[in-house]
């Protein structure tokens, strides 16, 4: 089943890269905007402790910076989790995506993500 939303079922936005998260997640507002279907709650652990989080199936695509346009890299469908709407980004990228990439960070904080 494909996500349905206004336009082409895509949302462009910013994501937080979290090497401490095993899974990728999206806030409830993003899931609703994309028309994602809830797949049931599962236990999840976070820095706030244990809890239950809704699961969704979706795809993530990564683009290069605007000053260096690239074709998007689209990852396979994944089972991600729901974040609280207070989350400031459109997605949290976890190790389920990052382990398919090469990620490095210089001592000045400059990051590189390549596939």
C-alpha positions, 0 to 999 in steps of 0.5 A: 500500500502506498502512502496517499497525500496531497501532491505525490505522497512526499514531504521534504524536510529536515531530519535528525541523525541519531546514531543511538536509535536503532529505528527511524521515526516520523512525528504523528503530524508527518504520518497523518499528512502522508496518510500512513496506515498505523500498524499497531503499537510495539514496545520501544525504549528511549532516553525517557524510558520504556513505552509503546509507539505506533508503527508505520511502513514508509520510505526515506529518501536522502538528497544532497545539499541545495547548492549541490543537487543530486538524485535522491537515494531512496531506501527500501520500505522500513517499519518505523515508529511514531514520534511525538508531534513536539519533535522538531524535525520531519524525521529521525534517521536511526541505525536501520538507515545509517548502517546502509551508509558511510557516516563520518564527522570531523572534529569541527562538526562537519558531517558526511553521509554517503552511500 
